Amino acid sequence: MIDPLIRSLYAQLKIRTGPATPDGVVARTVEGRTLYVNTTPGTLSVAMPGAKSGTARDVLTGRKLPGALDLAGYGVALVE
């Protein structure tokens, strides 16, 4: 309910938003890498910027991400 008001203040207050994630997934970007954490028991899919060009990969597993990250329940991924 108050979310639209808060988001409307981001630019004025120079607040940068984090990566877009579905409900249940939290993410934080530090030094060019993004840590994704699924806080739910079910698998969730997260769209990966750069994945179409083949540049996104999970550092923990080494696998390239073809457009999206399928994050298992309570799973984590470190993407660069």
mmCIF file of the N, C-alpha and C atoms, coordinates in Angstrom:
data_MODEL
# 
_entry.id   MODEL 
# 
loop_
_atom_site.group_PDB 
_atom_site.id 
_atom_site.type_symbol 
_atom_site.label_atom_id 
_atom_site.label_alt_id 
_atom_site.label_comp_id 
_atom_site.label_asym_id 
_atom_site.label_entity_id 
_atom_site.label_seq_id 
_atom_site.pdbx_PDB_ins_code 
_atom_site.Cartn_x 
_atom_site.Cartn_y 
_atom_site.Cartn_z 
_atom_site.occupancy 
_atom_site.B_iso_or_equiv 
_atom_site.pdbx_formal_charge 
_atom_site.auth_seq_id 
_atom_site.auth_comp_id 
_atom_site.auth_asym_id 
_atom_site.auth_atom_id 
_atom_site.pdbx_PDB_model_num 
ATOM 1   N N  . MET A 1 1  ? 0.797  -1.188  0.000   1.00 0.00 ? 1  MET A N  1 
ATOM 2   C CA . MET A 1 1  ? 0.000  0.000   0.000   1.00 0.00 ? 1  MET A CA 1 
ATOM 3   C C  . MET A 1 1  ? 0.847  1.262   0.000   1.00 0.00 ? 1  MET A C  1 
ATOM 4   N N  . ILE A 1 2  ? 1.880  1.266   0.807   1.00 0.00 ? 2  ILE A N  1 
ATOM 5   C CA . ILE A 1 2  ? 2.745  2.436   0.865   1.00 0.00 ? 2  ILE A CA 1 
ATOM 6   C C  . ILE A 1 2  ? 3.947  2.286   -0.082  1.00 0.00 ? 2  ILE A C  1 
ATOM 7   N N  . ASP A 1 3  ? 4.138  1.072   -0.627  1.00 0.00 ? 3  ASP A N  1 
ATOM 8   C CA . ASP A 1 3  ? 5.275  0.798   -1.511  1.00 0.00 ? 3  ASP A CA 1 
ATOM 9   C C  . ASP A 1 3  ? 5.395  1.782   -2.670  1.00 0.00 ? 3  ASP A C  1 
ATOM 10  N N  . PRO A 1 4  ? 4.319  2.102   -3.404  1.00 0.00 ? 4  PRO A N  1 
ATOM 11  C CA . PRO A 1 4  ? 4.463  3.057   -4.506  1.00 0.00 ? 4  PRO A CA 1 
ATOM 12  C C  . PRO A 1 4  ? 4.978  4.426   -4.045  1.00 0.00 ? 4  PRO A C  1 
ATOM 13  N N  . LEU A 1 5  ? 4.536  4.882   -2.895  1.00 0.00 ? 5  LEU A N  1 
ATOM 14  C CA . LEU A 1 5  ? 5.013  6.160   -2.365  1.00 0.00 ? 5  LEU A CA 1 
ATOM 15  C C  . LEU A 1 5  ? 6.498  6.085   -2.049  1.00 0.00 ? 5  LEU A C  1 
ATOM 16  N N  . ILE A 1 6  ? 6.902  5.015   -1.398  1.00 0.00 ? 6  ILE A N  1 
ATOM 17  C CA . ILE A 1 6  ? 8.316  4.850   -1.052  1.00 0.00 ? 6  ILE A CA 1 
ATOM 18  C C  . ILE A 1 6  ? 9.175  4.787   -2.315  1.00 0.00 ? 6  ILE A C  1 
ATOM 19  N N  . ARG A 1 7  ? 8.752  3.986   -3.306  1.00 0.00 ? 7  ARG A N  1 
ATOM 20  C CA . ARG A 1 7  ? 9.520  3.878   -4.560  1.00 0.00 ? 7  ARG A CA 1 
ATOM 21  C C  . ARG A 1 7  ? 9.602  5.204   -5.300  1.00 0.00 ? 7  ARG A C  1 
ATOM 22  N N  . SER A 1 8  ? 8.563  6.047   -5.177  1.00 0.00 ? 8  SER A N  1 
ATOM 23  C CA . SER A 1 8  ? 8.579  7.338   -5.868  1.00 0.00 ? 8  SER A CA 1 
ATOM 24  C C  . SER A 1 8  ? 9.649  8.272   -5.291  1.00 0.00 ? 8  SER A C  1 
ATOM 25  N N  . LEU A 1 9  ? 10.122 8.003   -4.103  1.00 0.00 ? 9  LEU A N  1 
ATOM 26  C CA . LEU A 1 9  ? 11.142 8.833   -3.465  1.00 0.00 ? 9  LEU A CA 1 
ATOM 27  C C  . LEU A 1 9  ? 12.572 8.382   -3.756  1.00 0.00 ? 9  LEU A C  1 
ATOM 28  N N  . TYR A 1 10 ? 12.751 7.215   -4.354  1.00 0.00 ? 10 TYR A N  1 
ATOM 29  C CA . TYR A 1 10 ? 14.089 6.685   -4.603  1.00 0.00 ? 10 TYR A CA 1 
ATOM 30  C C  . TYR A 1 10 ? 14.985 7.663   -5.355  1.00 0.00 ? 10 TYR A C  1 
ATOM 31  N N  . ALA A 1 11 ? 14.521 8.195   -6.469  1.00 0.00 ? 11 ALA A N  1 
ATOM 32  C CA . ALA A 1 11 ? 15.355 9.085   -7.287  1.00 0.00 ? 11 ALA A CA 1 
ATOM 33  C C  . ALA A 1 11 ? 15.720 10.347  -6.508  1.00 0.00 ? 11 ALA A C  1 
ATOM 34  N N  . GLN A 1 12 ? 14.745 10.931  -5.851  1.00 0.00 ? 12 GLN A N  1 
ATOM 35  C CA . GLN A 1 12 ? 14.974 12.154  -5.090  1.00 0.00 ? 12 GLN A CA 1 
ATOM 36  C C  . GLN A 1 12 ? 15.997 11.931  -3.973  1.00 0.00 ? 12 GLN A C  1 
ATOM 37  N N  . LEU A 1 13 ? 15.943 10.775  -3.351  1.00 0.00 ? 13 LEU A N  1 
ATOM 38  C CA . LEU A 1 13 ? 16.847 10.466  -2.250  1.00 0.00 ? 13 LEU A CA 1 
ATOM 39  C C  . LEU A 1 13 ? 18.120 9.747   -2.706  1.00 0.00 ? 13 LEU A C  1 
ATOM 40  N N  . LYS A 1 14 ? 18.244 9.549   -4.022  1.00 0.00 ? 14 LYS A N  1 
ATOM 41  C CA . LYS A 1 14 ? 19.411 8.892   -4.634  1.00 0.00 ? 14 LYS A CA 1 
ATOM 42  C C  . LYS A 1 14 ? 19.636 7.483   -4.087  1.00 0.00 ? 14 LYS A C  1 
ATOM 43  N N  . ILE A 1 15 ? 18.519 6.745   -3.962  1.00 0.00 ? 15 ILE A N  1 
ATOM 44  C CA . ILE A 1 15 ? 18.579 5.357   -3.510  1.00 0.00 ? 15 ILE A CA 1 
ATOM 45  C C  . ILE A 1 15 ? 18.617 4.458   -4.734  1.00 0.00 ? 15 ILE A C  1 
ATOM 46  N N  . ARG A 1 16 ? 19.611 3.597   -4.809  1.00 0.00 ? 16 ARG A N  1 
ATOM 47  C CA . ARG A 1 16 ? 19.705 2.647   -5.923  1.00 0.00 ? 16 ARG A CA 1 
ATOM 48  C C  . ARG A 1 16 ? 18.979 1.370   -5.535  1.00 0.00 ? 16 ARG A C  1 
ATOM 49  N N  . THR A 1 17 ? 18.183 0.876   -6.455  1.00 0.00 ? 17 THR A N  1 
ATOM 50  C CA . THR A 1 17 ? 17.474 -0.369  -6.176  1.00 0.00 ? 17 THR A CA 1 
ATOM 51  C C  . THR A 1 17 ? 18.391 -1.553  -6.455  1.00 0.00 ? 17 THR A C  1 
ATOM 52  N N  . GLY A 1 18 ? 18.116 -2.648  -5.802  1.00 0.00 ? 18 GLY A N  1 
ATOM 53  C CA . GLY A 1 18 ? 18.876 -3.870  -6.014  1.00 0.00 ? 18 GLY A CA 1 
ATOM 54  C C  . GLY A 1 18 ? 18.327 -4.636  -7.202  1.00 0.00 ? 18 GLY A C  1 
ATOM 55  N N  . PRO A 1 19 ? 18.845 -5.827  -7.445  1.00 0.00 ? 19 PRO A N  1 
ATOM 56  C CA . PRO A 1 19 ? 18.378 -6.646  -8.554  1.00 0.00 ? 19 PRO A CA 1 
ATOM 57  C C  . PRO A 1 19 ? 16.898 -7.007  -8.389  1.00 0.00 ? 19 PRO A C  1 
ATOM 58  N N  . ALA A 1 20 ? 16.195 -7.073  -9.500  1.00 0.00 ? 20 ALA A N  1 
ATOM 59  C CA . ALA A 1 20 ? 14.788 -7.475  -9.480  1.00 0.00 ? 20 ALA A CA 1 
ATOM 60  C C  . ALA A 1 20 ? 14.706 -8.975  -9.204  1.00 0.00 ? 20 ALA A C  1 
ATOM 61  N N  . THR A 1 21 ? 13.871 -9.345  -8.258  1.00 0.00 ? 21 THR A N  1 
ATOM 62  C CA . THR A 1 21 ? 13.711 -10.754 -7.890  1.00 0.00 ? 21 THR A CA 1 
ATOM 63  C C  . THR A 1 21 ? 12.246 -11.056 -7.622  1.00 0.00 ? 21 THR A C  1 
ATOM 64  N N  . PRO A 1 22 ? 11.861 -12.302 -7.778  1.00 0.00 ? 22 PRO A N  1 
ATOM 65  C CA . PRO A 1 22 ? 10.490 -12.672 -7.411  1.00 0.00 ? 22 PRO A CA 1 
ATOM 66  C C  . PRO A 1 22 ? 10.346 -12.681 -5.888  1.00 0.00 ? 22 PRO A C  1 
ATOM 67  N N  . ASP A 1 23 ? 9.107  -12.618 -5.418  1.00 0.00 ? 23 ASP A N  1 
ATOM 68  C CA . ASP A 1 23 ? 8.867  -12.720 -3.974  1.00 0.00 ? 23 ASP A CA 1 
ATOM 69  C C  . ASP A 1 23 ? 9.495  -14.007 -3.443  1.00 0.00 ? 23 ASP A C  1 
ATOM 70  N N  . GLY A 1 24 ? 10.219 -13.883 -2.348  1.00 0.00 ? 24 GLY A N  1 
ATOM 71  C CA . GLY A 1 24 ? 10.864 -15.053 -1.752  1.00 0.00 ? 24 GLY A CA 1 
ATOM 72  C C  . GLY A 1 24 ? 12.343 -15.155 -2.059  1.00 0.00 ? 24 GLY A C  1 
ATOM 73  N N  . VAL A 1 25 ? 12.829 -14.343 -3.004  1.00 0.00 ? 25 VAL A N  1 
ATOM 74  C CA . VAL A 1 25 ? 14.255 -14.340 -3.333  1.00 0.00 ? 25 VAL A CA 1 
ATOM 75  C C  . VAL A 1 25 ? 14.822 -12.971 -2.968  1.00 0.00 ? 25 VAL A C  1 
ATOM 76  N N  . VAL A 1 26 ? 15.911 -12.966 -2.225  1.00 0.00 ? 26 VAL A N  1 
ATOM 77  C CA . VAL A 1 26 ? 16.603 -11.723 -1.902  1.00 0.00 ? 26 VAL A CA 1 
ATOM 78  C C  . VAL A 1 26 ? 17.952 -11.734 -2.611  1.00 0.00 ? 26 VAL A C  1 
ATOM 79  N N  . ALA A 1 27 ? 18.426 -10.534 -2.946  1.00 0.00 ? 27 ALA A N  1 
ATOM 80  C CA . ALA A 1 27 ? 19.683 -10.438 -3.692  1.00 0.00 ? 27 ALA A CA 1 
ATOM 81  C C  . ALA A 1 27 ? 20.453 -9.199  -3.261  1.00 0.00 ? 27 ALA A C  1 
ATOM 82  N N  . ARG A 1 28 ? 21.757 -9.309  -3.368  1.00 0.00 ? 28 ARG A N  1 
ATOM 83  C CA . ARG A 1 28 ? 22.631 -8.186  -3.043  1.00 0.00 ? 28 ARG A CA 1 
ATOM 84  C C  . ARG A 1 28 ? 23.814 -8.232  -4.001  1.00 0.00 ? 28 ARG A C  1 
ATOM 85  N N  . THR A 1 29 ? 24.122 -7.089  -4.606  1.00 0.00 ? 29 THR A N  1 
ATOM 86  C CA . THR A 1 29 ? 25.244 -7.002  -5.536  1.00 0.00 ? 29 THR A CA 1 
ATOM 87  C C  . THR A 1 29 ? 26.396 -6.266  -4.870  1.00 0.00 ? 29 THR A C  1 
ATOM 88  N N  . VAL A 1 30 ? 27.578 -6.894  -4.914  1.00 0.00 ? 30 VAL A N  1 
ATOM 89  C CA . VAL A 1 30 ? 28.796 -6.309  -4.365  1.00 0.00 ? 30 VAL A CA 1 
ATOM 90  C C  . VAL A 1 30 ? 29.930 -6.627  -5.324  1.00 0.00 ? 30 VAL A C  1 
ATOM 91  N N  . GLU A 1 31 ? 30.653 -5.613  -5.736  1.00 0.00 ? 31 GLU A N  1 
ATOM 92  C CA . GLU A 1 31 ? 31.825 -5.761  -6.592  1.00 0.00 ? 31 GLU A CA 1 
ATOM 93  C C  . GLU A 1 31 ? 31.562 -6.611  -7.831  1.00 0.00 ? 31 GLU A C  1 
ATOM 94  N N  . GLY A 1 32 ? 30.426 -6.370  -8.483  1.00 0.00 ? 32 GLY A N  1 
ATOM 95  C CA . GLY A 1 32 ? 30.127 -7.037  -9.747  1.00 0.00 ? 32 GLY A CA 1 
ATOM 96  C C  . GLY A 1 32 ? 29.556 -8.439  -9.642  1.00 0.00 ? 32 GLY A C  1 
ATOM 97  N N  . ARG A 1 33 ? 29.388 -8.938  -8.454  1.00 0.00 ? 33 ARG A N  1 
ATOM 98  C CA . ARG A 1 33 ? 28.784 -10.262 -8.249  1.00 0.00 ? 33 ARG A CA 1 
ATOM 99  C C  . ARG A 1 33 ? 27.496 -10.093 -7.455  1.00 0.00 ? 33 ARG A C  1 
ATOM 100 N N  . THR A 1 34 ? 26.500 -10.908 -7.793  1.00 0.00 ? 34 THR A N  1 
ATOM 101 C CA . THR A 1 34 ? 25.223 -10.838 -7.101  1.00 0.00 ? 34 THR A CA 1 
ATOM 102 C C  . THR A 1 34 ? 24.940 -12.157 -6.402  1.00 0.00 ? 34 THR A C  1 
ATOM 103 N N  . LEU A 1 35 ? 24.655 -12.067 -5.118  1.00 0.00 ? 35 LEU A N  1 
ATOM 104 C CA . LEU A 1 35 ? 24.289 -13.228 -4.328  1.00 0.00 ? 35 LEU A CA 1 
ATOM 105 C C  . LEU A 1 35 ? 22.766 -13.305 -4.282  1.00 0.00 ? 35 LEU A C  1 
ATOM 106 N N  . TYR A 1 36 ? 22.227 -14.436 -4.708  1.00 0.00 ? 36 TYR A N  1 
ATOM 107 C CA . TYR A 1 36 ? 20.786 -14.686 -4.669  1.00 0.00 ? 36 TYR A CA 1 
ATOM 108 C C  . TYR A 1 36 ? 20.517 -15.758 -3.624  1.00 0.00 ? 36 TYR A C  1 
ATOM 109 N N  . VAL A 1 37 ? 19.493 -15.533 -2.786  1.00 0.00 ? 37 VAL A N  1 
ATOM 110 C CA . VAL A 1 37 ? 19.102 -16.495 -1.764  1.00 0.00 ? 37 VAL A CA 1 
ATOM 111 C C  . VAL A 1 37 ? 17.604 -16.722 -1.869  1.00 0.00 ? 37 VAL A C  1 
ATOM 112 N N  . ASN A 1 38 ? 17.221 -17.976 -2.067  1.00 0.00 ? 38 ASN A N  1 
ATOM 113 C CA . ASN A 1 38 ? 15.808 -18.346 -2.106  1.00 0.00 ? 38 ASN A CA 1 
ATOM 114 C C  . ASN A 1 38 ? 15.388 -18.649 -0.669  1.00 0.00 ? 38 ASN A C  1 
ATOM 115 N N  . THR A 1 39 ? 14.438 -17.882 -0.150  1.00 0.00 ? 39 THR A N  1 
ATOM 116 C CA . THR A 1 39 ? 13.997 -18.058 1.234   1.00 0.00 ? 39 THR A CA 1 
ATOM 117 C C  . THR A 1 39 ? 12.746 -18.925 1.339   1.00 0.00 ? 39 THR A C  1 
ATOM 118 N N  . THR A 1 40 ? 12.389 -19.607 0.259   1.00 0.00 ? 40 THR A N  1 
ATOM 119 C CA . THR A 1 40 ? 11.196 -20.452 0.245   1.00 0.00 ? 40 THR A CA 1 
ATOM 120 C C  . THR A 1 40 ? 11.592 -21.908 0.002   1.00 0.00 ? 40 THR A C  1 
ATOM 121 N N  . PRO A 1 41 ? 10.687 -22.856 0.282   1.00 0.00 ? 41 PRO A N  1 
ATOM 122 C CA . PRO A 1 41 ? 11.003 -24.268 0.041   1.00 0.00 ? 41 PRO A CA 1 
ATOM 123 C C  . PRO A 1 41 ? 10.880 -24.684 -1.426  1.00 0.00 ? 41 PRO A C  1 
ATOM 124 N N  . GLY A 1 42 ? 10.257 -23.864 -2.252  1.00 0.00 ? 42 GLY A N  1 
ATOM 125 C CA . GLY A 1 42 ? 10.051 -24.230 -3.656  1.00 0.00 ? 42 GLY A CA 1 
ATOM 126 C C  . GLY A 1 42 ? 11.068 -23.596 -4.582  1.00 0.00 ? 42 GLY A C  1 
ATOM 127 N N  . THR A 1 43 ? 11.247 -24.189 -5.762  1.00 0.00 ? 43 THR A N  1 
ATOM 128 C CA . THR A 1 43 ? 12.146 -23.641 -6.771  1.00 0.00 ? 43 THR A CA 1 
ATOM 129 C C  . THR A 1 43 ? 11.539 -22.373 -7.358  1.00 0.00 ? 43 THR A C  1 
ATOM 130 N N  . LEU A 1 44 ? 12.362 -21.334 -7.508  1.00 0.00 ? 44 LEU A N  1 
ATOM 131 C CA . LEU A 1 44 ? 11.926 -20.075 -8.110  1.00 0.00 ? 44 LEU A CA 1 
ATOM 132 C C  . LEU A 1 44 ? 12.873 -19.706 -9.245  1.00 0.00 ? 44 LEU A C  1 
ATOM 133 N N  . SER A 1 45 ? 12.333 -19.053 -10.258 1.00 0.00 ? 45 SER A N  1 
ATOM 134 C CA . SER A 1 45 ? 13.122 -18.648 -11.417 1.00 0.00 ? 45 SER A CA 1 
ATOM 135 C C  . SER A 1 45 ? 13.384 -17.147 -11.357 1.00 0.00 ? 45 SER A C  1 
ATOM 136 N N  . VAL A 1 46 ? 14.652 -16.763 -11.579 1.00 0.00 ? 46 VAL A N  1 
ATOM 137 C CA . VAL A 1 46 ? 15.060 -15.368 -11.554 1.00 0.00 ? 46 VAL A CA 1 
ATOM 138 C C  . VAL A 1 46 ? 15.642 -15.023 -12.917 1.00 0.00 ? 46 VAL A C  1 
ATOM 139 N N  . ALA A 1 47 ? 15.106 -13.991 -13.565 1.00 0.00 ? 47 ALA A N  1 
ATOM 140 C CA . ALA A 1 47 ? 15.640 -13.542 -14.853 1.00 0.00 ? 47 ALA A CA 1 
ATOM 141 C C  . ALA A 1 47 ? 17.050 -13.007 -14.651 1.00 0.00 ? 47 ALA A C  1 
ATOM 142 N N  . MET A 1 48 ? 17.956 -13.347 -15.583 1.00 0.00 ? 48 MET A N  1 
ATOM 143 C CA . MET A 1 48 ? 19.350 -12.942 -15.473 1.00 0.00 ? 48 MET A CA 1 
ATOM 144 C C  . MET A 1 48 ? 19.715 -11.912 -16.537 1.00 0.00 ? 48 MET A C  1 
ATOM 145 N N  . PRO A 1 49 ? 19.988 -10.667 -16.113 1.00 0.00 ? 49 PRO A N  1 
ATOM 146 C CA . PRO A 1 49 ? 20.510 -9.698  -17.081 1.00 0.00 ? 49 PRO A CA 1 
ATOM 147 C C  . PRO A 1 49 ? 21.861 -10.197 -17.595 1.00 0.00 ? 49 PRO A C  1 
ATOM 148 N N  . GLY A 1 50 ? 22.069 -10.126 -18.864 1.00 0.00 ? 50 GLY A N  1 
ATOM 149 C CA . GLY A 1 50 ? 23.330 -10.583 -19.440 1.00 0.00 ? 50 GLY A CA 1 
ATOM 150 C C  . GLY A 1 50 ? 23.344 -12.046 -19.812 1.00 0.00 ? 50 GLY A C  1 
ATOM 151 N N  . ALA A 1 51 ? 22.350 -12.802 -19.398 1.00 0.00 ? 51 ALA A N  1 
ATOM 152 C CA . ALA A 1 51 ? 22.337 -14.235 -19.676 1.00 0.00 ? 51 ALA A CA 1 
ATOM 153 C C  . ALA A 1 51 ? 22.155 -14.513 -21.157 1.00 0.00 ? 51 ALA A C  1 
ATOM 154 N N  . LYS A 1 52 ? 21.401 -13.664 -21.853 1.00 0.00 ? 52 LYS A N  1 
ATOM 155 C CA . LYS A 1 52 ? 21.184 -13.885 -23.286 1.00 0.00 ? 52 LYS A CA 1 
ATOM 156 C C  . LYS A 1 52 ? 22.482 -13.774 -24.067 1.00 0.00 ? 52 LYS A C  1 
ATOM 157 N N  . SER A 1 53 ? 23.382 -12.931 -23.588 1.00 0.00 ? 53 SER A N  1 
ATOM 158 C CA . SER A 1 53 ? 24.665 -12.807 -24.275 1.00 0.00 ? 53 SER A CA 1 
ATOM 159 C C  . SER A 1 53 ? 25.662 -13.853 -23.790 1.00 0.00 ? 53 SER A C  1 
ATOM 160 N N  . GLY A 1 54 ? 25.234 -14.706 -22.869 1.00 0.00 ? 54 GLY A N  1 
ATOM 161 C CA . GLY A 1 54 ? 26.092 -15.782 -22.389 1.00 0.00 ? 54 GLY A CA 1 
ATOM 162 C C  . GLY A 1 54 ? 27.100 -15.355 -21.349 1.00 0.00 ? 54 GLY A C  1 
ATOM 163 N N  . THR A 1 55 ? 26.893 -14.174 -20.764 1.00 0.00 ? 55 THR A N  1 
ATOM 164 C CA . THR A 1 55 ? 27.890 -13.694 -19.818 1.00 0.00 ? 55 THR A CA 1 
ATOM 165 C C  . THR A 1 55 ? 27.576 -14.034 -18.368 1.00 0.00 ? 55 THR A C  1 
ATOM 166 N N  . ALA A 1 56 ? 26.331 -14.385 -18.042 1.00 0.00 ? 56 ALA A N  1 
ATOM 167 C CA . ALA A 1 56 ? 25.997 -14.687 -16.648 1.00 0.00 ? 56 ALA A CA 1 
ATOM 168 C C  . ALA A 1 56 ? 26.364 -16.129 -16.316 1.00 0.00 ? 56 ALA A C  1 
ATOM 169 N N  . ARG A 1 57 ? 27.020 -16.305 -15.154 1.00 0.00 ? 57 ARG A N  1 
ATOM 170 C CA . ARG A 1 57 ? 27.347 -17.653 -14.711 1.00 0.00 ? 57 ARG A CA 1 
ATOM 171 C C  . ARG A 1 57 ? 27.354 -17.700 -13.195 1.00 0.00 ? 57 ARG A C  1 
ATOM 172 N N  . ASP A 1 58 ? 27.006 -18.864 -12.673 1.00 0.00 ? 58 ASP A N  1 
ATOM 173 C CA . ASP A 1 58 ? 27.008 -19.101 -11.232 1.00 0.00 ? 58 ASP A CA 1 
ATOM 174 C C  . ASP A 1 58 ? 28.430 -19.471 -10.824 1.00 0.00 ? 58 ASP A C  1 
ATOM 175 N N  . VAL A 1 59 ? 29.047 -18.640 -10.029 1.00 0.00 ? 59 VAL A N  1 
ATOM 176 C CA . VAL A 1 59 ? 30.429 -18.855 -9.608  1.00 0.00 ? 59 VAL A CA 1 
ATOM 177 C C  . VAL A 1 59 ? 30.555 -20.116 -8.749  1.00 0.00 ? 59 VAL A C  1 
ATOM 178 N N  . LEU A 1 60 ? 29.522 -20.428 -7.965  1.00 0.00 ? 60 LEU A N  1 
ATOM 179 C CA . LEU A 1 60 ? 29.594 -21.584 -7.071  1.00 0.00 ? 60 LEU A CA 1 
ATOM 180 C C  . LEU A 1 60 ? 29.581 -22.916 -7.812  1.00 0.00 ? 60 LEU A C  1 
ATOM 181 N N  . THR A 1 61 ? 28.846 -22.979 -8.927  1.00 0.00 ? 61 THR A N  1 
ATOM 182 C CA . THR A 1 61 ? 28.748 -24.237 -9.674  1.00 0.00 ? 61 THR A CA 1 
ATOM 183 C C  . THR A 1 61 ? 29.504 -24.206 -10.993 1.00 0.00 ? 61 THR A C  1 
ATOM 184 N N  . GLY A 1 62 ? 29.802 -23.005 -11.487 1.00 0.00 ? 62 GLY A N  1 
ATOM 185 C CA . GLY A 1 62 ? 30.476 -22.865 -12.773 1.00 0.00 ? 62 GLY A CA 1 
ATOM 186 C C  . GLY A 1 62 ? 29.545 -22.913 -13.973 1.00 0.00 ? 62 GLY A C  1 
ATOM 187 N N  . ARG A 1 63 ? 28.248 -23.124 -13.751 1.00 0.00 ? 63 ARG A N  1 
ATOM 188 C CA . ARG A 1 63 ? 27.342 -23.250 -14.892 1.00 0.00 ? 63 ARG A CA 1 
ATOM 189 C C  . ARG A 1 63 ? 26.906 -21.893 -15.430 1.00 0.00 ? 63 ARG A C  1 
ATOM 190 N N  . LYS A 1 64 ? 26.784 -21.833 -16.762 1.00 0.00 ? 64 LYS A N  1 
ATOM 191 C CA . LYS A 1 64 ? 26.287 -20.633 -17.419 1.00 0.00 ? 64 LYS A CA 1 
ATOM 192 C C  . LYS A 1 64 ? 24.770 -20.605 -17.288 1.00 0.00 ? 64 LYS A C  1 
ATOM 193 N N  . LEU A 1 65 ? 24.223 -19.415 -17.234 1.00 0.00 ? 65 LEU A N  1 
ATOM 194 C CA . LEU A 1 65 ? 22.788 -19.256 -17.016 1.00 0.00 ? 65 LEU A CA 1 
ATOM 195 C C  . LEU A 1 65 ? 22.123 -18.795 -18.304 1.00 0.00 ? 65 LEU A C  1 
ATOM 196 N N  . PRO A 1 66 ? 21.373 -19.684 -18.941 1.00 0.00 ? 66 PRO A N  1 
ATOM 197 C CA . PRO A 1 66 ? 20.752 -19.385 -20.243 1.00 0.00 ? 66 PRO A CA 1 
ATOM 198 C C  . PRO A 1 66 ? 19.438 -18.617 -20.106 1.00 0.00 ? 66 PRO A C  1 
ATOM 199 N N  . GLY A 1 67 ? 19.513 -17.364 -19.673 1.00 0.00 ? 67 GLY A N  1 
ATOM 200 C CA . GLY A 1 67 ? 18.323 -16.527 -19.599 1.00 0.00 ? 67 GLY A CA 1 
ATOM 201 C C  . GLY A 1 67 ? 17.696 -16.424 -18.234 1.00 0.00 ? 67 GLY A C  1 
ATOM 202 N N  . ALA A 1 68 ? 17.838 -17.442 -17.406 1.00 0.00 ? 68 ALA A N  1 
ATOM 203 C CA . ALA A 1 68 ? 17.248 -17.406 -16.068 1.00 0.00 ? 68 ALA A CA 1 
ATOM 204 C C  . ALA A 1 68 ? 18.006 -18.332 -15.131 1.00 0.00 ? 68 ALA A C  1 
ATOM 205 N N  . LEU A 1 69 ? 17.898 -18.029 -13.865 1.00 0.00 ? 69 LEU A N  1 
ATOM 206 C CA . LEU A 1 69 ? 18.469 -18.855 -12.815 1.00 0.00 ? 69 LEU A CA 1 
ATOM 207 C C  . LEU A 1 69 ? 17.319 -19.572 -12.138 1.00 0.00 ? 69 LEU A C  1 
ATOM 208 N N  . ASP A 1 70 ? 17.324 -20.898 -12.173 1.00 0.00 ? 70 ASP A N  1 
ATOM 209 C CA . ASP A 1 70 ? 16.341 -21.685 -11.436 1.00 0.00 ? 70 ASP A CA 1 
ATOM 210 C C  . ASP A 1 70 ? 16.969 -22.000 -10.094 1.00 0.00 ? 70 ASP A C  1 
ATOM 211 N N  . LEU A 1 71 ? 16.468 -21.339 -9.065  1.00 0.00 ? 71 LEU A N  1 
ATOM 212 C CA . LEU A 1 71 ? 17.050 -21.426 -7.736  1.00 0.00 ? 71 LEU A CA 1 
ATOM 213 C C  . LEU A 1 71 ? 16.213 -22.379 -6.881  1.00 0.00 ? 71 LEU A C  1 
ATOM 214 N N  . ALA A 1 72 ? 16.829 -23.496 -6.489  1.00 0.00 ? 72 ALA A N  1 
ATOM 215 C CA . ALA A 1 72 ? 16.144 -24.502 -5.693  1.00 0.00 ? 72 ALA A CA 1 
ATOM 216 C C  . ALA A 1 72 ? 15.686 -23.932 -4.355  1.00 0.00 ? 72 ALA A C  1 
ATOM 217 N N  . GLY A 1 73 ? 14.751 -24.601 -3.717  1.00 0.00 ? 73 GLY A N  1 
ATOM 218 C CA . GLY A 1 73 ? 14.277 -24.161 -2.405  1.00 0.00 ? 73 GLY A CA 1 
ATOM 219 C C  . GLY A 1 73 ? 15.424 -23.991 -1.428  1.00 0.00 ? 73 GLY A C  1 
ATOM 220 N N  . TYR A 1 74 ? 15.467 -22.850 -0.772  1.00 0.00 ? 74 TYR A N  1 
ATOM 221 C CA . TYR A 1 74 ? 16.512 -22.473 0.172   1.00 0.00 ? 74 TYR A CA 1 
ATOM 222 C C  . TYR A 1 74 ? 17.909 -22.480 -0.452  1.00 0.00 ? 74 TYR A C  1 
ATOM 223 N N  . GLY A 1 75 ? 17.952 -22.416 -1.774  1.00 0.00 ? 75 GLY A N  1 
ATOM 224 C CA . GLY A 1 75 ? 19.232 -22.422 -2.484  1.00 0.00 ? 75 GLY A CA 1 
ATOM 225 C C  . GLY A 1 75 ? 19.865 -21.060 -2.594  1.00 0.00 ? 75 GLY A C  1 
ATOM 226 N N  . VAL A 1 76 ? 21.157 -21.064 -2.925  1.00 0.00 ? 76 VAL A N  1 
ATOM 227 C CA . VAL A 1 76 ? 21.911 -19.835 -3.130  1.00 0.00 ? 76 VAL A CA 1 
ATOM 228 C C  . VAL A 1 76 ? 22.675 -19.930 -4.441  1.00 0.00 ? 76 VAL A C  1 
ATOM 229 N N  . ALA A 1 77 ? 22.956 -18.770 -5.009  1.00 0.00 ? 77 ALA A N  1 
ATOM 230 C CA . ALA A 1 77 ? 23.785 -18.705 -6.206  1.00 0.00 ? 77 ALA A CA 1 
ATOM 231 C C  . ALA A 1 77 ? 24.563 -17.389 -6.146  1.00 0.00 ? 77 ALA A C  1 
ATOM 232 N N  . LEU A 1 78 ? 25.778 -17.431 -6.610  1.00 0.00 ? 78 LEU A N  1 
ATOM 233 C CA . LEU A 1 78 ? 26.621 -16.245 -6.713  1.00 0.00 ? 78 LEU A CA 1 
ATOM 234 C C  . LEU A 1 78 ? 26.883 -16.026 -8.206  1.00 0.00 ? 78 LEU A C  1 
ATOM 235 N N  . VAL A 1 79 ? 26.297 -14.982 -8.748  1.00 0.00 ? 79 VAL A N  1 
ATOM 236 C CA . VAL A 1 79 ? 26.313 -14.781 -10.190 1.00 0.00 ? 79 VAL A CA 1 
ATOM 237 C C  . VAL A 1 79 ? 27.206 -13.612 -10.567 1.00 0.00 ? 79 VAL A C  1 
ATOM 238 N N  . GLU A 1 80 ? 28.008 -13.856 -11.635 1.00 0.00 ? 80 GLU A N  1 
ATOM 239 C CA . GLU A 1 80 ? 28.800 -12.762 -12.210 1.00 0.00 ? 80 GLU A CA 1 
ATOM 240 C C  . GLU A 1 80 ? 28.626 -12.749 -13.692 1.00 0.00 ? 80 GLU A C  1 
# 
